Amino acid sequence: MLPATYRALLRTPGATAFFSTATAGRVGIAMTSLGLVWLVHGRTGSYAVAGLVTGAFAVAEALAGPQLGRLLD
């Protein structure tokens, strides 16, 4: 999408507030994997181990996510 399209979309009443809160809420989710890589690499010195840990976390999150969503709903 072009930047002008985003501007037009964000002019819709309520869209800016919705977009801002959704973006802020997703930052933590995005930073979890990156934080895990940094933490494990800092502790072990190995990006391979950090990748394995982050991958295991992603698989666990994918398996537990739907159940947690049902619980919250």
PDB file of N, H, CA, C and O in Angstrom:
ATOM      1  N   MET A   1       0.829  -1.181   0.000  1.00  0.00           N
ATOM      2  CA  MET A   1       0.000   0.000   0.000  1.00  0.00           C
ATOM      3  C   MET A   1       0.872   1.242   0.000  1.00  0.00           C
ATOM      4  O   MET A   1       1.967   1.245   0.562  1.00  0.00           O
ATOM      5  N   LEU A   2       0.398   2.255  -0.609  1.00  0.00           N
ATOM      6  H   LEU A   2      -0.492   2.253  -1.065  1.00  0.00           H
ATOM      7  CA  LEU A   2       1.136   3.509  -0.660  1.00  0.00           C
ATOM      8  C   LEU A   2       0.932   4.315   0.610  1.00  0.00           C
ATOM      9  O   LEU A   2      -0.094   4.170   1.275  1.00  0.00           O
ATOM     10  N   PRO A   3       1.885   5.154   0.953  1.00  0.00           N
ATOM     11  CA  PRO A   3       1.740   5.993   2.156  1.00  0.00           C
ATOM     12  C   PRO A   3       0.478   6.857   2.121  1.00  0.00           C
ATOM     13  O   PRO A   3      -0.134   7.088   3.163  1.00  0.00           O
ATOM     14  N   ALA A   4       0.081   7.336   0.945  1.00  0.00           N
ATOM     15  H   ALA A   4       0.578   7.149   0.098  1.00  0.00           H
ATOM     16  CA  ALA A   4      -1.134   8.147   0.847  1.00  0.00           C
ATOM     17  C   ALA A   4      -2.361   7.320   1.229  1.00  0.00           C
ATOM     18  O   ALA A   4      -3.318   7.843   1.802  1.00  0.00           O
ATOM     19  N   THR A   5      -2.327   6.041   0.911  1.00  0.00           N
ATOM     20  H   THR A   5      -1.551   5.617   0.446  1.00  0.00           H
ATOM     21  CA  THR A   5      -3.444   5.167   1.264  1.00  0.00           C
ATOM     22  C   THR A   5      -3.531   5.007   2.780  1.00  0.00           C
ATOM     23  O   THR A   5      -4.623   4.991   3.347  1.00  0.00           O
ATOM     24  N   TYR A   6      -2.373   4.889   3.430  1.00  0.00           N
ATOM     25  H   TYR A   6      -1.486   4.902   2.969  1.00  0.00           H
ATOM     26  CA  TYR A   6      -2.366   4.804   4.892  1.00  0.00           C
ATOM     27  C   TYR A   6      -2.922   6.078   5.521  1.00  0.00           C
ATOM     28  O   TYR A   6      -3.703   6.026   6.471  1.00  0.00           O
ATOM     29  N   ARG A   7      -2.507   7.222   4.977  1.00  0.00           N
ATOM     30  H   ARG A   7      -1.873   7.264   4.205  1.00  0.00           H
ATOM     31  CA  ARG A   7      -3.015   8.485   5.512  1.00  0.00           C
ATOM     32  C   ARG A   7      -4.524   8.572   5.386  1.00  0.00           C
ATOM     33  O   ARG A   7      -5.210   9.004   6.312  1.00  0.00           O
ATOM     34  N   ALA A   8      -5.033   8.161   4.244  1.00  0.00           N
ATOM     35  H   ALA A   8      -4.475   7.810   3.491  1.00  0.00           H
ATOM     36  CA  ALA A   8      -6.485   8.197   4.040  1.00  0.00           C
ATOM     37  C   ALA A   8      -7.182   7.236   4.996  1.00  0.00           C
ATOM     38  O   ALA A   8      -8.250   7.547   5.525  1.00  0.00           O
ATOM     39  N   LEU A   9      -6.586   6.083   5.217  1.00  0.00           N
ATOM     40  H   LEU A   9      -5.719   5.831   4.788  1.00  0.00           H
ATOM     41  CA  LEU A   9      -7.173   5.097   6.120  1.00  0.00           C
ATOM     42  C   LEU A   9      -7.166   5.588   7.562  1.00  0.00           C
ATOM     43  O   LEU A   9      -8.145   5.395   8.283  1.00  0.00           O
ATOM     44  N   LEU A  10      -6.080   6.217   7.990  1.00  0.00           N
ATOM     45  H   LEU A  10      -5.285   6.373   7.404  1.00  0.00           H
ATOM     46  CA  LEU A  10      -5.974   6.683   9.370  1.00  0.00           C
ATOM     47  C   LEU A  10      -6.822   7.918   9.643  1.00  0.00           C
ATOM     48  O   LEU A  10      -7.009   8.292  10.801  1.00  0.00           O
ATOM     49  N   ARG A  11      -7.338   8.558   8.592  1.00  0.00           N
ATOM     50  H   ARG A  11      -7.186   8.253   7.652  1.00  0.00           H
ATOM     51  CA  ARG A  11      -8.258   9.677   8.793  1.00  0.00           C
ATOM     52  C   ARG A  11      -9.653   9.207   9.174  1.00  0.00           C
ATOM     53  O   ARG A  11     -10.474  10.013   9.614  1.00  0.00           O
ATOM     54  N   THR A  12      -9.934   7.933   9.017  1.00  0.00           N
ATOM     55  H   THR A  12      -9.268   7.278   8.660  1.00  0.00           H
ATOM     56  CA  THR A  12     -11.229   7.387   9.408  1.00  0.00           C
ATOM     57  C   THR A  12     -11.390   7.559  10.911  1.00  0.00           C
ATOM     58  O   THR A  12     -10.466   7.251  11.664  1.00  0.00           O
ATOM     59  N   PRO A  13     -12.546   8.045  11.366  1.00  0.00           N
ATOM     60  CA  PRO A  13     -12.734   8.252  12.815  1.00  0.00           C
ATOM     61  C   PRO A  13     -12.491   6.963  13.616  1.00  0.00           C
ATOM     62  O   PRO A  13     -13.082   5.922  13.328  1.00  0.00           O
ATOM     63  N   GLY A  14     -11.625   7.051  14.610  1.00  0.00           N
ATOM     64  H   GLY A  14     -11.146   7.897  14.844  1.00  0.00           H
ATOM     65  CA  GLY A  14     -11.329   5.912  15.477  1.00  0.00           C
ATOM     66  C   GLY A  14     -10.214   5.018  14.979  1.00  0.00           C
ATOM     67  O   GLY A  14      -9.719   4.180  15.733  1.00  0.00           O
ATOM     68  N   ALA A  15      -9.807   5.173  13.731  1.00  0.00           N
ATOM     69  H   ALA A  15     -10.210   5.853  13.119  1.00  0.00           H
ATOM     70  CA  ALA A  15      -8.792   4.278  13.166  1.00  0.00           C
ATOM     71  C   ALA A  15      -7.425   4.503  13.790  1.00  0.00           C
ATOM     72  O   ALA A  15      -6.693   3.541  14.027  1.00  0.00           O
ATOM     73  N   THR A  16      -7.068   5.738  14.057  1.00  0.00           N
ATOM     74  H   THR A  16      -7.662   6.519  13.865  1.00  0.00           H
ATOM     75  CA  THR A  16      -5.752   6.025  14.623  1.00  0.00           C
ATOM     76  C   THR A  16      -5.610   5.428  16.023  1.00  0.00           C
ATOM     77  O   THR A  16      -4.576   4.845  16.350  1.00  0.00           O
ATOM     78  N   ALA A  17      -6.634   5.571  16.836  1.00  0.00           N
ATOM     79  H   ALA A  17      -7.474   6.044  16.570  1.00  0.00           H
ATOM     80  CA  ALA A  17      -6.583   5.007  18.192  1.00  0.00           C
ATOM     81  C   ALA A  17      -6.501   3.484  18.131  1.00  0.00           C
ATOM     82  O   ALA A  17      -5.740   2.875  18.882  1.00  0.00           O
ATOM     83  N   PHE A  18      -7.264   2.875  17.259  1.00  0.00           N
ATOM     84  H   PHE A  18      -7.883   3.370  16.648  1.00  0.00           H
ATOM     85  CA  PHE A  18      -7.245   1.422  17.117  1.00  0.00           C
ATOM     86  C   PHE A  18      -5.881   0.952  16.642  1.00  0.00           C
ATOM     87  O   PHE A  18      -5.331  -0.006  17.183  1.00  0.00           O
ATOM     88  N   PHE A  19      -5.335   1.615  15.639  1.00  0.00           N
ATOM     89  H   PHE A  19      -5.782   2.394  15.199  1.00  0.00           H
ATOM     90  CA  PHE A  19      -4.031   1.245  15.095  1.00  0.00           C
ATOM     91  C   PHE A  19      -2.934   1.406  16.141  1.00  0.00           C
ATOM     92  O   PHE A  19      -2.065   0.543  16.264  1.00  0.00           O
ATOM     93  N   SER A  20      -2.966   2.490  16.884  1.00  0.00           N
ATOM     94  H   SER A  20      -3.672   3.191  16.783  1.00  0.00           H
ATOM     95  CA  SER A  20      -1.929   2.755  17.892  1.00  0.00           C
ATOM     96  C   SER A  20      -1.938   1.711  19.000  1.00  0.00           C
ATOM     97  O   SER A  20      -0.885   1.197  19.375  1.00  0.00           O
ATOM     98  N   THR A  21      -3.104   1.398  19.521  1.00  0.00           N
ATOM     99  H   THR A  21      -3.960   1.816  19.216  1.00  0.00           H
ATOM    100  CA  THR A  21      -3.176   0.409  20.601  1.00  0.00           C
ATOM    101  C   THR A  21      -2.829  -0.989  20.101  1.00  0.00           C
ATOM    102  O   THR A  21      -2.187  -1.758  20.817  1.00  0.00           O
ATOM    103  N   ALA A  22      -3.244  -1.328  18.883  1.00  0.00           N
ATOM    104  H   ALA A  22      -3.765  -0.704  18.301  1.00  0.00           H
ATOM    105  CA  ALA A  22      -2.911  -2.637  18.326  1.00  0.00           C
ATOM    106  C   ALA A  22      -1.407  -2.761  18.108  1.00  0.00           C
ATOM    107  O   ALA A  22      -0.821  -3.813  18.366  1.00  0.00           O
ATOM    108  N   THR A  23      -0.790  -1.693  17.636  1.00  0.00           N
ATOM    109  H   THR A  23      -1.266  -0.839  17.427  1.00  0.00           H
ATOM    110  CA  THR A  23       0.660  -1.709  17.424  1.00  0.00           C
ATOM    111  C   THR A  23       1.397  -1.856  18.752  1.00  0.00           C
ATOM    112  O   THR A  23       2.322  -2.660  18.864  1.00  0.00           O
ATOM    113  N   ALA A  24       0.996  -1.095  19.739  1.00  0.00           N
ATOM    114  H   ALA A  24       0.244  -0.442  19.648  1.00  0.00           H
ATOM    115  CA  ALA A  24       1.642  -1.180  21.052  1.00  0.00           C
ATOM    116  C   ALA A  24       1.463  -2.567  21.663  1.00  0.00           C
ATOM    117  O   ALA A  24       2.378  -3.080  22.307  1.00  0.00           O
ATOM    118  N   GLY A  25       0.309  -3.172  21.471  1.00  0.00           N
ATOM    119  H   GLY A  25      -0.434  -2.755  20.947  1.00  0.00           H
ATOM    120  CA  GLY A  25       0.055  -4.498  22.017  1.00  0.00           C
ATOM    121  C   GLY A  25       0.868  -5.592  21.358  1.00  0.00           C
ATOM    122  O   GLY A  25       1.168  -6.610  21.981  1.00  0.00           O
ATOM    123  N   ARG A  26       1.226  -5.389  20.101  1.00  0.00           N
ATOM    124  H   ARG A  26       0.982  -4.561  19.595  1.00  0.00           H
ATOM    125  CA  ARG A  26       1.971  -6.414  19.371  1.00  0.00           C
ATOM    126  C   ARG A  26       3.473  -6.297  19.516  1.00  0.00           C
ATOM    127  O   ARG A  26       4.194  -7.232  19.168  1.00  0.00           O
ATOM    128  N   VAL A  27       3.960  -5.197  20.012  1.00  0.00           N
ATOM    129  H   VAL A  27       3.374  -4.437  20.295  1.00  0.00           H
ATOM    130  CA  VAL A  27       5.407  -5.022  20.166  1.00  0.00           C
ATOM    131  C   VAL A  27       5.970  -6.075  21.116  1.00  0.00           C
ATOM    132  O   VAL A  27       7.028  -6.643  20.848  1.00  0.00           O
ATOM    133  N   GLY A  28       5.286  -6.337  22.204  1.00  0.00           N
ATOM    134  H   GLY A  28       4.426  -5.875  22.422  1.00  0.00           H
ATOM    135  CA  GLY A  28       5.757  -7.347  23.157  1.00  0.00           C
ATOM    136  C   GLY A  28       5.840  -8.724  22.548  1.00  0.00           C
ATOM    137  O   GLY A  28       6.770  -9.478  22.837  1.00  0.00           O
ATOM    138  N   ILE A  29       4.890  -9.059  21.717  1.00  0.00           N
ATOM    139  H   ILE A  29       4.135  -8.446  21.482  1.00  0.00           H
ATOM    140  CA  ILE A  29       4.895 -10.363  21.062  1.00  0.00           C
ATOM    141  C   ILE A  29       6.086 -10.468  20.118  1.00  0.00           C
ATOM    142  O   ILE A  29       6.771 -11.490  20.080  1.00  0.00           O
ATOM    143  N   ALA A  30       6.323  -9.422  19.369  1.00  0.00           N
ATOM    144  H   ALA A  30       5.767  -8.592  19.400  1.00  0.00           H
ATOM    145  CA  ALA A  30       7.432  -9.435  18.420  1.00  0.00           C
ATOM    146  C   ALA A  30       8.782  -9.452  19.121  1.00  0.00           C
ATOM    147  O   ALA A  30       9.729 -10.060  18.623  1.00  0.00           O
ATOM    148  N   MET A  31       8.880  -8.804  20.253  1.00  0.00           N
ATOM    149  H   MET A  31       8.111  -8.310  20.658  1.00  0.00           H
ATOM    150  CA  MET A  31      10.157  -8.688  20.948  1.00  0.00           C
ATOM    151  C   MET A  31      10.511  -9.933  21.769  1.00  0.00           C
ATOM    152  O   MET A  31      11.664 -10.093  22.169  1.00  0.00           O
ATOM    153  N   THR A  32       9.559 -10.799  22.021  1.00  0.00           N
ATOM    154  H   THR A  32       8.622 -10.670  21.696  1.00  0.00           H
ATOM    155  CA  THR A  32       9.835 -11.987  22.828  1.00  0.00           C
ATOM    156  C   THR A  32      10.894 -12.869  22.171  1.00  0.00           C
ATOM    157  O   THR A  32      11.852 -13.280  22.826  1.00  0.00           O
ATOM    158  N   SER A  33      10.728 -13.160  20.893  1.00  0.00           N
ATOM    159  H   SER A  33       9.949 -12.827  20.361  1.00  0.00           H
ATOM    160  CA  SER A  33      11.700 -14.018  20.201  1.00  0.00           C
ATOM    161  C   SER A  33      13.067 -13.360  20.122  1.00  0.00           C
ATOM    162  O   SER A  33      14.089 -14.011  20.339  1.00  0.00           O
ATOM    163  N   LEU A  34      13.087 -12.081  19.815  1.00  0.00           N
ATOM    164  H   LEU A  34      12.257 -11.552  19.640  1.00  0.00           H
ATOM    165  CA  LEU A  34      14.360 -11.374  19.738  1.00  0.00           C
ATOM    166  C   LEU A  34      15.042 -11.331  21.108  1.00  0.00           C
ATOM    167  O   LEU A  34      16.258 -11.497  21.213  1.00  0.00           O
ATOM    168  N   GLY A  35      14.253 -11.109  22.139  1.00  0.00           N
ATOM    169  H   GLY A  35      13.266 -10.974  22.054  1.00  0.00           H
ATOM    170  CA  GLY A  35      14.796 -11.108  23.496  1.00  0.00           C
ATOM    171  C   GLY A  35      15.353 -12.467  23.892  1.00  0.00           C
ATOM    172  O   GLY A  35      16.386 -12.555  24.557  1.00  0.00           O
ATOM    173  N   LEU A  36      14.662 -13.527  23.478  1.00  0.00           N
ATOM    174  H   LEU A  36      13.824 -13.456  22.938  1.00  0.00           H
ATOM    175  CA  LEU A  36      15.165 -14.876  23.764  1.00  0.00           C
ATOM    176  C   LEU A  36      16.499 -15.132  23.076  1.00  0.00           C
ATOM    177  O   LEU A  36      17.415 -15.698  23.673  1.00  0.00           O
ATOM    178  N   VAL A  37      16.603 -14.714  21.825  1.00  0.00           N
ATOM    179  H   VAL A  37      15.859 -14.254  21.341  1.00  0.00           H
ATOM    180  CA  VAL A  37      17.863 -14.901  21.099  1.00  0.00           C
ATOM    181  C   VAL A  37      18.987 -14.165  21.811  1.00  0.00           C
ATOM    182  O   VAL A  37      20.059 -14.730  22.028  1.00  0.00           O
ATOM    183  N   TRP A  38      18.751 -12.905  22.177  1.00  0.00           N
ATOM    184  H   TRP A  38      17.881 -12.446  22.000  1.00  0.00           H
ATOM    185  CA  TRP A  38      19.786 -12.122  22.860  1.00  0.00           C
ATOM    186  C   TRP A  38      20.162 -12.739  24.203  1.00  0.00           C
ATOM    187  O   TRP A  38      21.342 -12.845  24.537  1.00  0.00           O
ATOM    188  N   LEU A  39      19.158 -13.144  24.967  1.00  0.00           N
ATOM    189  H   LEU A  39      18.199 -13.058  24.695  1.00  0.00           H
ATOM    190  CA  LEU A  39      19.419 -13.705  26.286  1.00  0.00           C
ATOM    191  C   LEU A  39      20.222 -14.998  26.198  1.00  0.00           C
ATOM    192  O   LEU A  39      21.238 -15.149  26.876  1.00  0.00           O
ATOM    193  N   VAL A  40      19.770 -15.926  25.366  1.00  0.00           N
ATOM    194  H   VAL A  40      18.945 -15.804  24.815  1.00  0.00           H
ATOM    195  CA  VAL A  40      20.441 -17.225  25.285  1.00  0.00           C
ATOM    196  C   VAL A  40      21.832 -17.069  24.664  1.00  0.00           C
ATOM    197  O   VAL A  40      22.780 -17.717  25.107  1.00  0.00           O
ATOM    198  N   HIS A  41      21.961 -16.226  23.654  1.00  0.00           N
ATOM    199  H   HIS A  41      21.191 -15.700  23.293  1.00  0.00           H
ATOM    200  CA  HIS A  41      23.284 -16.015  23.076  1.00  0.00           C
ATOM    201  C   HIS A  41      24.227 -15.385  24.104  1.00  0.00           C
ATOM    202  O   HIS A  41      25.401 -15.745  24.176  1.00  0.00           O
ATOM    203  N   GLY A  42      23.716 -14.459  24.885  1.00  0.00           N
ATOM    204  H   GLY A  42      22.761 -14.166  24.827  1.00  0.00           H
ATOM    205  CA  GLY A  42      24.537 -13.846  25.927  1.00  0.00           C
ATOM    206  C   GLY A  42      24.991 -14.840  26.977  1.00  0.00           C
ATOM    207  O   GLY A  42      26.103 -14.737  27.494  1.00  0.00           O
ATOM    208  N   ARG A  43      24.139 -15.801  27.295  1.00  0.00           N
ATOM    209  H   ARG A  43      23.235 -15.885  26.875  1.00  0.00           H
ATOM    210  CA  ARG A  43      24.479 -16.801  28.319  1.00  0.00           C
ATOM    211  C   ARG A  43      25.376 -17.908  27.783  1.00  0.00           C
ATOM    212  O   ARG A  43      26.287 -18.368  28.471  1.00  0.00           O
ATOM    213  N   THR A  44      25.110 -18.340  26.532  1.00  0.00           N
ATOM    214  H   THR A  44      24.370 -17.967  25.973  1.00  0.00           H
ATOM    215  CA  THR A  44      25.828 -19.496  25.998  1.00  0.00           C
ATOM    216  C   THR A  44      26.905 -19.127  24.984  1.00  0.00           C
ATOM    217  O   THR A  44      27.857 -19.882  24.786  1.00  0.00           O
ATOM    218  N   GLY A  45      26.759 -17.968  24.341  1.00  0.00           N
ATOM    219  H   GLY A  45      25.985 -17.355  24.502  1.00  0.00           H
ATOM    220  CA  GLY A  45      27.696 -17.573  23.291  1.00  0.00           C
ATOM    221  C   GLY A  45      27.430 -18.259  21.967  1.00  0.00           C
ATOM    222  O   GLY A  45      28.238 -18.152  21.044  1.00  0.00           O
ATOM    223  N   SER A  46      26.314 -18.961  21.855  1.00  0.00           N
ATOM    224  H   SER A  46      25.657 -19.048  22.605  1.00  0.00           H
ATOM    225  CA  SER A  46      26.014 -19.725  20.646  1.00  0.00           C
ATOM    226  C   SER A  46      24.681 -19.278  20.046  1.00  0.00           C
ATOM    227  O   SER A  46      23.641 -19.298  20.705  1.00  0.00           O
ATOM    228  N   TYR A  47      24.747 -18.873  18.776  1.00  0.00           N
ATOM    229  H   TYR A  47      25.592 -18.857  18.241  1.00  0.00           H
ATOM    230  CA  TYR A  47      23.497 -18.543  18.091  1.00  0.00           C
ATOM    231  C   TYR A  47      22.711 -19.807  17.742  1.00  0.00           C
ATOM    232  O   TYR A  47      21.489 -19.755  17.599  1.00  0.00           O
ATOM    233  N   ALA A  48      23.395 -20.934  17.606  1.00  0.00           N
ATOM    234  H   ALA A  48      24.387 -20.977  17.722  1.00  0.00           H
ATOM    235  CA  ALA A  48      22.705 -22.194  17.314  1.00  0.00           C
ATOM    236  C   ALA A  48      21.794 -22.583  18.480  1.00  0.00           C
ATOM    237  O   ALA A  48      20.639 -22.955  18.277  1.00  0.00           O
ATOM    238  N   VAL A  49      22.314 -22.494  19.673  1.00  0.00           N
ATOM    239  H   VAL A  49      23.252 -22.191  19.837  1.00  0.00           H
ATOM    240  CA  VAL A  49      21.506 -22.811  20.860  1.00  0.00           C
ATOM    241  C   VAL A  49      20.381 -21.797  20.998  1.00  0.00           C
ATOM    242  O   VAL A  49      19.250 -22.154  21.331  1.00  0.00           O
ATOM    243  N   ALA A  50      20.697 -20.529  20.741  1.00  0.00           N
ATOM    244  H   ALA A  50      21.615 -20.239  20.470  1.00  0.00           H
ATOM    245  CA  ALA A  50      19.669 -19.495  20.829  1.00  0.00           C
ATOM    246  C   ALA A  50      18.556 -19.752  19.822  1.00  0.00           C
ATOM    247  O   ALA A  50      17.381 -19.559  20.134  1.00  0.00           O
ATOM    248  N   GLY A  51      18.913 -20.183  18.626  1.00  0.00           N
ATOM    249  H   GLY A  51      19.867 -20.340  18.373  1.00  0.00           H
ATOM    250  CA  GLY A  51      17.912 -20.507  17.616  1.00  0.00           C
ATOM    251  C   GLY A  51      17.063 -21.702  18.000  1.00  0.00           C
ATOM    252  O   GLY A  51      15.856 -21.714  17.759  1.00  0.00           O
ATOM    253  N   LEU A  52      17.685 -22.706  18.596  1.00  0.00           N
ATOM    254  H   LEU A  52      18.666 -22.697  18.792  1.00  0.00           H
ATOM    255  CA  LEU A  52      16.933 -23.879  19.047  1.00  0.00           C
ATOM    256  C   LEU A  52      15.944 -23.514  20.151  1.00  0.00           C
ATOM    257  O   LEU A  52      14.799 -23.965  20.139  1.00  0.00           O
ATOM    258  N   VAL A  53      16.384 -22.705  21.094  1.00  0.00           N
ATOM    259  H   VAL A  53      17.314 -22.339  21.104  1.00  0.00           H
ATOM    260  CA  VAL A  53      15.505 -22.290  22.188  1.00  0.00           C
ATOM    261  C   VAL A  53      14.349 -21.449  21.656  1.00  0.00           C
ATOM    262  O   VAL A  53      13.200 -21.640  22.053  1.00  0.00           O
ATOM    263  N   THR A  54      14.658 -20.522  20.762  1.00  0.00           N
ATOM    264  H   THR A  54      15.592 -20.367  20.440  1.00  0.00           H
ATOM    265  CA  THR A  54      13.608 -19.675  20.197  1.00  0.00           C
ATOM    266  C   THR A  54      12.650 -20.501  19.358  1.00  0.00           C
ATOM    267  O   THR A  54      11.442 -20.262  19.387  1.00  0.00           O
ATOM    268  N   GLY A  55      13.160 -21.461  18.618  1.00  0.00           N
ATOM    269  H   GLY A  55      14.141 -21.656  18.595  1.00  0.00           H
ATOM    270  CA  GLY A  55      12.294 -22.346  17.834  1.00  0.00           C
ATOM    271  C   GLY A  55      11.390 -23.190  18.719  1.00  0.00           C
ATOM    272  O   GLY A  55      10.211 -23.375  18.417  1.00  0.00           O
ATOM    273  N   ALA A  56      11.947 -23.703  19.813  1.00  0.00           N
ATOM    274  H   ALA A  56      12.905 -23.553  20.058  1.00  0.00           H
ATOM    275  CA  ALA A  56      11.138 -24.491  20.752  1.00  0.00           C
ATOM    276  C   ALA A  56      10.050 -23.627  21.374  1.00  0.00           C
ATOM    277  O   ALA A  56       8.919 -24.075  21.563  1.00  0.00           O
ATOM    278  N   PHE A  57      10.404 -22.386  21.690  1.00  0.00           N
ATOM    279  H   PHE A  57      11.323 -22.022  21.536  1.00  0.00           H
ATOM    280  CA  PHE A  57       9.399 -21.463  22.232  1.00  0.00           C
ATOM    281  C   PHE A  57       8.294 -21.206  21.217  1.00  0.00           C
ATOM    282  O   PHE A  57       7.117 -21.170  21.578  1.00  0.00           O
ATOM    283  N   ALA A  58       8.660 -21.026  19.952  1.00  0.00           N
ATOM    284  H   ALA A  58       9.615 -21.055  19.659  1.00  0.00           H
ATOM    285  CA  ALA A  58       7.659 -20.775  18.907  1.00  0.00           C
ATOM    286  C   ALA A  58       6.721 -21.965  18.728  1.00  0.00           C
ATOM    287  O   ALA A  58       5.514 -21.791  18.556  1.00  0.00           O
ATOM    288  N   VAL A  59       7.276 -23.166  18.770  1.00  0.00           N
ATOM    289  H   VAL A  59       8.256 -23.307  18.910  1.00  0.00           H
ATOM    290  CA  VAL A  59       6.435 -24.369  18.643  1.00  0.00           C
ATOM    291  C   VAL A  59       5.511 -24.497  19.851  1.00  0.00           C
ATOM    292  O   VAL A  59       4.328 -24.800  19.695  1.00  0.00           O
ATOM    293  N   ALA A  60       6.034 -24.271  21.039  1.00  0.00           N
ATOM    294  H   ALA A  60       6.995 -24.025  21.166  1.00  0.00           H
ATOM    295  CA  ALA A  60       5.203 -24.340  22.241  1.00  0.00           C
ATOM    296  C   ALA A  60       4.106 -23.291  22.212  1.00  0.00           C
ATOM    297  O   ALA A  60       2.972 -23.557  22.609  1.00  0.00           O
ATOM    298  N   GLU A  61       4.443 -22.110  21.746  1.00  0.00           N
ATOM    299  H   GLU A  61       5.365 -21.893  21.423  1.00  0.00           H
ATOM    300  CA  GLU A  61       3.444 -21.039  21.651  1.00  0.00           C
ATOM    301  C   GLU A  61       2.379 -21.376  20.609  1.00  0.00           C
ATOM    302  O   GLU A  61       1.201 -21.080  20.803  1.00  0.00           O
ATOM    303  N   ALA A  62       2.792 -21.994  19.509  1.00  0.00           N
ATOM    304  H   ALA A  62       3.750 -22.235  19.350  1.00  0.00           H
ATOM    305  CA  ALA A  62       1.833 -22.389  18.479  1.00  0.00           C
ATOM    306  C   ALA A  62       0.897 -23.489  18.976  1.00  0.00           C
ATOM    307  O   ALA A  62      -0.279 -23.517  18.612  1.00  0.00           O
ATOM    308  N   LEU A  63       1.410 -24.384  19.798  1.00  0.00           N
ATOM    309  H   LEU A  63       2.365 -24.361  20.094  1.00  0.00           H
ATOM    310  CA  LEU A  63       0.577 -25.453  20.335  1.00  0.00           C
ATOM    311  C   LEU A  63      -0.348 -24.957  21.448  1.00  0.00           C
ATOM    312  O   LEU A  63      -1.500 -25.381  21.539  1.00  0.00           O
ATOM    313  N   ALA A  64       0.156 -24.072  22.281  1.00  0.00           N
ATOM    314  H   ALA A  64       1.092 -23.728  22.208  1.00  0.00           H
ATOM    315  CA  ALA A  64      -0.634 -23.599  23.425  1.00  0.00           C
ATOM    316  C   ALA A  64      -1.527 -22.421  23.072  1.00  0.00           C
ATOM    317  O   ALA A  64      -2.516 -22.176  23.762  1.00  0.00           O
ATOM    318  N   GLY A  65      -1.205 -21.688  22.016  1.00  0.00           N
ATOM    319  H   GLY A  65      -0.401 -21.887  21.455  1.00  0.00           H
ATOM    320  CA  GLY A  65      -1.964 -20.491  21.666  1.00  0.00           C
ATOM    321  C   GLY A  65      -3.459 -20.700  21.473  1.00  0.00           C
ATOM    322  O   GLY A  65      -4.253 -19.961  22.054  1.00  0.00           O
ATOM    323  N   PRO A  66      -3.870 -21.690  20.670  1.00  0.00           N
ATOM    324  CA  PRO A  66      -5.312 -21.897  20.489  1.00  0.00           C
ATOM    325  C   PRO A  66      -6.044 -22.269  21.784  1.00  0.00           C
ATOM    326  O   PRO A  66      -7.171 -21.829  22.011  1.00  0.00           O
ATOM    327  N   GLN A  67      -5.404 -23.074  22.623  1.00  0.00           N
ATOM    328  H   GLN A  67      -4.488 -23.431  22.439  1.00  0.00           H
ATOM    329  CA  GLN A  67      -6.035 -23.430  23.891  1.00  0.00           C
ATOM    330  C   GLN A  67      -6.153 -22.212  24.800  1.00  0.00           C
ATOM    331  O   GLN A  67      -7.176 -22.028  25.460  1.00  0.00           O
ATOM    332  N   LEU A  68      -5.134 -21.396  24.837  1.00  0.00           N
ATOM    333  H   LEU A  68      -4.303 -21.546  24.301  1.00  0.00           H
ATOM    334  CA  LEU A  68      -5.179 -20.185  25.643  1.00  0.00           C
ATOM    335  C   LEU A  68      -6.245 -19.220  25.101  1.00  0.00           C
ATOM    336  O   LEU A  68      -6.948 -18.565  25.872  1.00  0.00           O
ATOM    337  N   GLY A  69      -6.353 -19.142  23.791  1.00  0.00           N
ATOM    338  H   GLY A  69      -5.782 -19.673  23.165  1.00  0.00           H
ATOM    339  CA  GLY A  69      -7.387 -18.298  23.194  1.00  0.00           C
ATOM    340  C   GLY A  69      -8.781 -18.766  23.568  1.00  0.00           C
ATOM    341  O   GLY A  69      -9.648 -17.951  23.884  1.00  0.00           O
ATOM    342  N   ARG A  70      -9.003 -20.074  23.536  1.00  0.00           N
ATOM    343  H   ARG A  70      -8.298 -20.736  23.279  1.00  0.00           H
ATOM    344  CA  ARG A  70     -10.316 -20.602  23.944  1.00  0.00           C
ATOM    345  C   ARG A  70     -10.585 -20.321  25.399  1.00  0.00           C
ATOM    346  O   ARG A  70     -11.711 -19.982  25.763  1.00  0.00           O
ATOM    347  N   LEU A  71      -9.584 -20.453  26.238  1.00  0.00           N
ATOM    348  H   LEU A  71      -8.669 -20.728  25.942  1.00  0.00           H
ATOM    349  CA  LEU A  71      -9.733 -20.194  27.663  1.00  0.00           C
ATOM    350  C   LEU A  71     -10.101 -18.734  27.907  1.00  0.00           C
ATOM    351  O   LEU A  71     -10.973 -18.435  28.723  1.00  0.00           O
ATOM    352  N   LEU A  72      -9.440 -17.837  27.203  1.00  0.00           N
ATOM    353  H   LEU A  72      -8.732 -18.080  26.540  1.00  0.00           H
ATOM    354  CA  LEU A  72      -9.705 -16.414  27.381  1.00  0.00           C
ATOM    355  C   LEU A  72     -11.067 -16.010  26.827  1.00  0.00           C
ATOM    356  O   LEU A  72     -11.719 -15.116  27.367  1.00  0.00           O
ATOM    357  N   ASP A  73     -11.491 -16.657  25.767  1.00  0.00           N
ATOM    358  H   ASP A  73     -10.961 -17.383  25.328  1.00  0.00           H
ATOM    359  CA  ASP A  73     -12.814 -16.342  25.198  1.00  0.00           C
ATOM    360  C   ASP A  73     -13.894 -16.869  26.117  1.00  0.00           C
ATOM    361  O   ASP A  73     -15.080 -16.713  25.829  1.00  0.00           O
TER     362      ASP A  73
END
